Amino acid sequence: MSVNEEKLRFILGFKLKNLRQSHGYSLKEVAAKAGISISYLSEIEKGKKYPKTEKLLALADCYDTTFDDLVTAGTADAEQTLEASLESGFFQEFPFELFGLQAEDLFSLLTTSPDRAGALIRTFLEVGEMYDVGLEEFLFAALRAYQKLHNNYFPEIEEAAETFLSSTLRLERPLDEHKLRRFLETEWNYLIDEHRLESDDTLRAFRSITIPDSRTRMFVNPRLLPEQRAFIYAKEIGKRVLDIPQRVTTSSWIKVESFEQVLNNYRTSYFAGALLLDRQDTADGLRSFFSAERFDPVGMLNLMNRLHATPEMFFYRVGQLAYSEFGLKNHYFMRLSMKQGEHSFDVTKLLNLSGLSLPRGLSTNEHYCRKWTGMRLLKERKRQRDIAAPDLPARTHPTVAAQRGRMMPGGEESFIFAMSRTMQLRQQDDSCVIMGFELDDAFRSAVRFWNAPGVPVEEVGITCERCPLPDYRCSERVVPASILDEEQRAADMEQAINRLVHRYE
């Protein structure tokens, strides 16, 4: 939304509806007095139309006010809050249209009750400030909702990747970094530098930097794995195939500026996954893996390696095909990281398409449950770092585990796959990616080893502060269940008051 014409329309509409309701007039009465149609007046009040001067003068006469008072910024609390909201990054960037809404639809709902509209908007913005929820979090939340709406599957991007590959004589699967780099250089005249980022201490944390010009330049970090460089090149191809505007881009991002940026990054990442990990090949490999009698960690690694993927690329692709190929609608993806010398875990990525509560969006001071299999893989890698020589393969090669987790306190079950490895650009740190599925009928039907021996079944919580398990049932508790205890105390007090009331009623 722009901050000019649309803002003026919304504020005028808000003010006119407030005036009409405070005078006790109906739409029909005002429309007759002002000499305009009821439908046109309704459009004005919803912020969809801005009337000409003569119509505004007629409306001002209806409410015994002046033209200037009508069109200038008001002093009422609700109007000032509405104006501040329209100028906020959230309402300018949030993609209402993605969910079948226009921004004016939202404000027409708010103006249904003008007396409460200002308080509602202010509350919304203050909650964001209180919990340090910036525009970036809103935009990523919108993207997650969009993915969930489509079960994280976009056939048009799948088709775009297949059509591109079938129409391009210079490329065929299996694709690798050398083929894709050569394609960018020969077909689109790219200049690709794999040395510059490593030589600059400030830039060496970036995976890549792309500078579009008459001849696009790409700087790619040489410390990346071949599969990671291939993914970066595939994303660059996706920008051109999906007709995404060229701009200076960095991976990882410095900051998030708009939803268009977030959505385009997702679309090009999806395209890269579809291009590199053939849909049929991946689905067939997963069917074979899922049909085994027992969970086979080596088989999972072999499938990932055969597809020339990293753990994150592999699980991302599984998540894209889970519903369309296997009917697995309720799943989630998480990425954890653990820095050298620290005992805490960070959840750095989360896509939750399930109904389960997951460790994200909680207080940063809380302690995530150490019983999740991903946390245990990271803990084991730390133990190996403490006792092993630096060049031992166990420190860098991926490690795999599976777990059936029973979420406390509700008891919902999920089947969890986890892969951990050393972070490529920070060799002193480790990361772990998790792909989890609700243990429902669809999963039991698709995955034969869901109940096989060898996969531990464990009670897991979200954080220690919220976990109801007593100490004798959890050997890895870090701190007491302080939040849960506080909630229980409040519940006990409420019950005691109810008993007292019941006794003397």
C-alpha positions in Angstrom: 0.0 0.0 0.0 1.3 3.5 -0.8 1.4 6.1 1.9 -0.4 8.8 -0.1 -3.6 8.2 -2.0 -4.6 5.0 -0.3 -3.9 6.4 3.1 -6.1 9.5 2.3 -8.9 7.2 1.2 -8.8 5.1 4.3 -8.7 8.0 6.7 -11.5 9.8 4.9 -13.7 6.7 4.8 -13.0 6.1 8.5 -13.9 9.7 9.4 -17.1 9.7 7.3 -18.4 6.5 8.7 -17.6 7.7 12.2 -19.5 10.9 11.6 -22.5 9.2 10.1 -22.8 6.7 13.0 -22.3 9.4 15.6 -25.2 11.4 14.0 -27.4 8.3 13.9 -27.8 8.5 10.1 -28.3 5.5 7.7 -26.4 5.2 4.4 -29.7 5.9 2.6 -30.3 9.1 4.5 -26.8 10.5 3.9 -26.8 9.5 0.3 -30.1 11.3 -0.3 -28.9 14.5 1.4 -25.5 14.5 -0.5 -27.0 13.6 -3.8 -24.9 10.4 -4.4 -25.8 6.8 -4.6 -25.8 4.5 -1.6 -23.3 2.1 -3.3 -20.9 5.0 -4.0 -21.2 6.3 -0.4 -20.5 2.8 0.9 -17.4 2.5 -1.3 -16.1 5.9 0.1 -16.6 4.7 3.7 -14.7 1.5 3.0 -11.7 3.5 1.6 -12.1 2.3 -1.9 -13.1 5.6 -3.5 -12.1 9.2 -3.0 -14.9 11.6 -4.1 -14.6 14.8 -6.1 -14.6 18.2 -4.3 -18.3 18.9 -4.9 -19.2 15.6 -3.3 -17.0 16.2 -0.3 -18.6 19.7 0.2 -22.1 18.0 0.1 -21.0 15.4 2.7 -19.5 18.1 4.9 -22.9 19.9 4.9 -24.6 16.7 5.9 -22.5 16.5 9.1 -22.4 20.3 9.8 -18.6 20.4 9.4 -16.3 22.2 7.0 -14.5 20.9 3.9 -11.1 21.5 5.6 -12.1 19.5 8.8 -13.2 16.6 6.6 -10.1 16.3 4.5 -7.3 17.2 7.0 -5.8 14.8 9.5 -8.1 14.5 12.5 -7.1 14.9 16.2 -9.3 12.0 17.4 -7.4 9.2 19.1 -8.8 6.6 16.7 -7.9 8.6 13.6 -4.4 9.3 14.8 -3.9 5.6 15.5 -5.3 4.6 12.2 -3.0 7.1 10.4 0.0 5.7 12.3 -1.0 2.2 11.4 -1.2 3.0 7.7 2.3 4.4 7.8 3.7 1.4 9.6 5.9 -1.1 7.7 3.4 -3.9 8.5 0.4 -2.4 6.7 2.5 -1.2 3.8 4.2 -4.5 3.2 1.9 -7.2 4.4 0.6 -9.2 1.4 -3.2 -9.0 2.0 -3.9 -10.0 -1.6 -2.1 -13.3 -1.2 -4.9 -14.4 1.1 -7.8 -13.1 -1.1 -8.0 -9.7 0.8 -7.4 -6.1 -0.1 -6.1 -3.8 2.6 -9.4 -1.9 2.4 -11.3 -5.0 3.3 -9.5 -5.2 6.6 -10.2 -1.6 7.4 -13.8 -1.9 6.4 -14.1 -4.5 9.1 -12.4 -2.2 11.6 -14.6 0.7 10.8 -17.7 -1.4 11.5 -17.1 -0.3 15.1 -15.3 3.1 14.9 -15.2 3.6 18.7 -13.1 0.4 19.1 -11.1 0.5 15.9 -8.3 2.7 17.2 -7.9 0.7 20.4 -7.8 -2.6 18.3 -5.1 -1.3 16.0 -3.0 0.2 18.8 -3.2 -3.1 20.7 -2.1 -5.0 17.7 1.0 -2.8 17.2 1.8 -2.7 20.9 1.8 -6.5 21.1 4.3 -6.5 18.2 6.5 -4.1 20.1 6.2 -5.9 23.4 7.3 -9.2 22.0 9.9 -7.6 19.7 8.0 -8.8 16.6 9.3 -6.7 13.7 8.2 -6.5 10.1 10.5 -9.3 9.2 8.6 -11.7 11.5 5.3 -10.6 10.1 6.4 -11.2 6.5 7.9 -14.7 7.2 4.7 -15.6 9.1 2.7 -14.6 6.0 4.9 -16.8 3.9 4.5 -19.7 6.2 0.7 -19.3 6.1 0.9 -19.1 2.3 2.9 -22.4 2.2 0.4 -24.1 4.5 -2.5 -22.9 2.4 -0.9 -24.8 -0.6 0.5 -27.7 1.4 3.9 -26.4 0.5 3.4 -27.7 -3.1 3.4 -25.5 -6.1 2.9 -27.4 -9.4 3.5 -24.3 -11.5 7.0 -24.0 -10.3 7.6 -27.8 -10.7 6.4 -27.5 -14.3 8.6 -24.4 -14.9 11.7 -26.3 -13.8 10.8 -29.4 -16.0 9.9 -27.2 -19.0 13.2 -25.3 -18.7 15.3 -28.4 -18.5 13.5 -30.2 -21.3 13.8 -27.1 -23.6 17.5 -26.5 -22.8 19.9 -28.7 -24.8 23.0 -27.7 -22.8 21.7 -29.1 -19.5 20.6 -32.6 -18.4 20.4 -34.4 -15.2 22.3 -35.2 -13.1 23.1 -31.5 -12.6 26.1 -30.3 -10.7 27.8 -27.0 -10.0 30.1 -27.1 -13.0 27.2 -27.6 -15.5 25.1 -24.9 -14.0 28.0 -22.4 -13.7 29.0 -23.0 -17.3 25.4 -22.5 -18.4 25.2 -19.1 -16.6 28.5 -18.1 -18.1 27.8 -19.1 -21.7 24.1 -18.6 -22.1 23.6 -15.4 -20.0 27.2 -14.0 -20.0 27.6 -14.2 -16.2 30.9 -13.3 -14.6 31.4 -15.7 -11.6 34.1 -15.2 -9.0 34.7 -18.0 -6.5 37.7 -16.3 -4.7 36.8 -12.7 -3.7 34.5 -13.5 -0.8 37.1 -15.7 0.9 39.7 -12.9 0.8 37.5 -10.3 2.5 37.0 -10.8 6.3 33.7 -8.8 6.2 32.2 -10.7 3.2 33.4 -14.2 3.9 30.2 -14.9 6.0 28.1 -14.6 2.8 27.3 -17.6 0.7 27.0 -15.5 -2.4 26.5 -11.9 -3.7 24.9 -11.1 -7.0 25.2 -7.8 -8.7 23.0 -7.3 -11.9 24.3 -5.1 -14.6 24.8 -5.3 -18.4 26.9 -8.3 -17.4 25.7 -9.9 -14.1 28.5 -10.6 -11.6 28.2 -13.4 -9.0 30.6 -13.8 -6.1 30.3 -17.3 -4.6 32.0 -18.5 -1.4 34.6 -21.2 -2.2 34.2 -22.8 1.2 30.7 -24.0 0.3 30.0 -27.6 -0.6 29.6 -28.4 -4.3 25.9 -29.1 -3.7 25.5 -25.7 -2.1 27.1 -23.9 -5.0 24.9 -25.9 -7.4 21.8 -24.7 -5.4 23.0 -21.1 -5.6 23.4 -21.4 -9.4 20.0 -23.1 -9.8 18.4 -20.3 -7.8 19.9 -17.8 -10.2 18.5 -19.7 -13.2 15.2 -19.7 -11.4 15.2 -15.9 -11.2 15.3 -15.7 -15.0 12.9 -18.5 -15.7 10.3 -17.2 -13.2 10.9 -13.6 -14.5 11.8 -12.2 -11.1 13.3 -8.7 -11.2 17.0 -8.6 -11.0 18.5 -6.8 -8.0 21.6 -6.9 -5.8 21.1 -10.0 -3.6 23.0 -11.5 -0.8 22.8 -14.9 0.8 22.4 -14.8 3.7 20.3 -11.6 3.9 21.4 -8.5 5.6 17.8 -7.4 6.2 14.3 -8.1 4.9 12.7 -5.2 3.1 9.5 -6.4 1.6 7.2 -9.4 1.2 8.1 -9.5 -2.5 11.7 -10.2 -1.5 10.6 -13.0 0.9 8.3 -14.6 -1.6 10.7 -14.4 -4.6 13.4 -15.9 -2.5 11.1 -18.8 -1.6 10.0 -19.3 -5.2 13.6 -19.4 -6.5 14.6 -21.8 -3.8 11.6 -24.0 -4.6 12.6 -23.9 -8.3 16.2 -24.8 -7.4 15.0 -27.8 -5.5 12.8 -28.9 -8.3 15.5 -28.5 -10.8 18.2 -30.3 -8.9 16.2 -33.0 -7.2 14.0 -34.6 -9.9 10.5 -35.1 -8.7 10.0 -38.7 -9.9 13.5 -39.7 -8.8 13.0 -38.3 -5.4 9.5 -39.7 -4.9 10.6 -43.2 -6.1 13.6 -43.1 -3.7 11.4 -42.1 -0.8 8.9 -44.9 -1.6 11.6 -47.4 -1.5 13.0 -46.0 1.7 9.6 -45.8 3.4 8.7 -49.4 2.4 11.6 -50.9 4.4 10.9 -53.0 7.5 13.1 -50.9 9.7 14.4 -47.4 9.7 17.7 -47.4 7.8 19.9 -44.3 8.5 22.5 -45.4 6.0 19.8 -45.9 3.4 18.6 -42.3 4.1 22.1 -40.9 3.7 22.6 -43.0 0.5 19.4 -41.6 -1.0 20.4 -38.0 -0.1 23.9 -38.5 -1.7 22.4 -40.1 -4.8 20.3 -37.0 -5.2 23.4 -34.8 -4.7 21.8 -32.9 -1.9 22.7 -31.5 1.5 20.5 -32.5 4.5 18.7 -29.2 4.3 18.1 -29.4 0.5 16.9 -33.0 1.0 14.4 -32.4 3.8 13.1 -29.3 1.9 12.4 -31.4 -1.1 10.8 -34.1 1.0 8.5 -31.4 2.5 7.6 -30.1 -1.0 6.5 -33.6 -2.1 5.1 -35.0 1.1 1.5 -34.1 0.4 1.3 -34.5 -3.4 3.2 -37.9 -3.4 2.3 -39.5 -0.1 -0.7 -37.6 1.3 1.3 -36.4 4.3 -0.3 -33.1 5.1 0.8 -32.6 8.7 4.5 -32.1 8.8 7.2 -29.6 9.9 10.7 -28.6 9.2 13.2 -27.2 11.7 16.8 -26.1 11.6 18.8 -26.0 14.8 22.2 -24.6 15.4 24.7 -24.9 18.2 27.7 -22.6 18.5 31.1 -23.7 19.8 31.5 -23.4 23.6 27.7 -22.9 24.1 25.2 -25.4 25.5 22.1 -23.7 24.2 20.4 -24.4 20.9 18.9 -21.9 18.5 15.9 -22.6 16.2 17.0 -20.7 13.1 14.3 -22.0 10.7 10.8 -23.3 11.2 8.0 -24.3 8.8 5.1 -25.9 10.8 2.4 -27.4 8.6 1.2 -29.5 11.5 -1.1 -28.9 14.4 1.7 -29.5 16.9 3.3 -27.0 19.3 6.9 -26.5 18.4 9.8 -24.6 20.1 9.6 -21.3 18.3 8.1 -18.0 19.3 8.7 -18.6 23.0 10.8 -16.5 25.3 14.5 -16.6 24.3 15.3 -17.2 28.0 13.5 -20.6 28.0 15.4 -23.9 27.6 14.4 -26.1 24.7 13.9 -29.8 25.5 17.1 -31.8 25.2 15.3 -35.0 24.5 14.4 -34.2 20.9 16.6 -36.3 18.6 18.0 -33.3 16.8 19.2 -31.8 20.1 20.8 -35.1 21.0 22.6 -35.3 17.6 24.1 -31.8 18.3 25.0 -32.8 21.8 26.8 -35.9 20.5 28.7 -33.8 17.9 29.8 -31.5 20.7 31.0 -34.5 22.7 33.0 -35.7 19.7 34.5 -32.3 19.3 35.7 -32.4 22.9 37.5 -35.8 22.5 38.4 -36.2 18.9 41.2 -35.0 16.7 40.2 -32.2 14.3 40.4 -34.3 11.1 38.1 -37.2 12.3 35.3 -37.7 9.7 32.7 -37.9 12.4 33.1 -34.2 13.0 32.1 -33.2 9.5 30.1 -36.0 7.9 26.3 -35.9 8.5 24.9 -38.1 11.3 21.3 -39.4 11.1 18.7 -40.4 13.7 15.0 -41.0 14.1 12.6 -40.8 17.0 8.9 -41.2 17.9 8.2 -38.2 20.1 5.2 -38.0 22.4 4.5 -34.4 23.0 3.9 -33.4 26.6 1.4 -32.5 28.1 -1.0 -33.4 25.3 0.5 -36.7 24.3 0.3 -36.1 20.5 2.8 -38.2 18.6 5.1 -37.4 15.7 7.8 -39.3 13.8 11.0 -37.3 13.6 13.9 -37.7 11.1 17.1 -35.7 12.0 20.4 -35.0 10.2 23.3 -33.1 11.8 26.5 -31.8 10.2 29.2 -29.2 10.6 28.3 -25.8 9.3 30.2 -25.1 6.2 31.1 -21.5 6.7 31.6 -21.8 10.4 33.4 -25.1 10.8 33.5 -24.6 14.6 29.7 -24.8 14.8 27.2 -27.5 14.1 23.6 -27.5 12.7 20.8 -30.0 12.6 17.7 -30.2 10.4 14.6 -32.0 11.4 11.7 -33.3 9.3 8.8 -34.4 11.5 5.4 -35.9 10.7 2.3 -36.2 12.8 1.8 -39.9 13.5 -1.6 -40.1 11.8 -3.2 -42.7 9.6 -1.6 -41.2 6.5 1.9 -41.6 7.9 1.2 -45.1 9.1 0.0 -46.0 5.6 2.9 -44.4 3.8 5.8 -45.4 6.1 6.1 -49.1 6.9 8.7 -48.8 9.7 6.7 -46.3 11.8 6.4 -48.8 14.6 9.5 -50.9 14.0 12.0 -51.7 16.7 15.1 -49.6 16.9 13.3 -46.2 16.8 13.1 -44.9 20.4 9.7 -43.7 21.7 10.2 -40.8 24.1 8.2 -38.2 25.9 9.4 -34.8 24.8 8.4 -31.3 25.8 8.8 -27.9 24.2 10.9 -26.2 26.9 11.9 -27.2 30.4 9.9 -24.3 31.8 6.7 -25.7 30.4 7.2 -29.4 30.7 5.0 -31.5 33.1 7.3 -34.4 33.4 8.7 -35.1 36.9 12.4 -35.2 37.4 12.5 -39.0 37.6 11.0 -39.3 34.1 13.4 -36.8 32.6 17.2 -37.1 33.0 17.9 -34.1 30.9 15.9 -31.3 32.6 18.0 -28.1 32.8 15.8 -25.9 34.9 12.5 -26.3 36.9 9.1 -26.1 35.2 8.6 -22.5 36.4 6.1 -21.4 33.8 4.0 -24.5 34.3 4.2 -24.1 38.1 3.0 -20.5 37.8 0.1 -21.6 35.6 -0.8 -24.3 38.1 -0.8 -21.9 41.0 -3.2 -19.6 39.1 -5.5 -22.5 38.3 -5.4 -23.6 42.0 -6.4 -20.1 43.1 -9.2 -20.0 40.6 -10.6 -23.3 41.8 -10.3 -22.2 45.5 -12.3 -19.1 44.7 -14.9 -21.1 42.8 -15.3 -23.5 45.8 -15.7 -20.5 48.2 -18.3 -18.9 45.9 -20.2 -22.3 45.6 -20.2 -22.7 49.4 -21.8 -19.4 50.1 -24.0 -19.0 47.0 
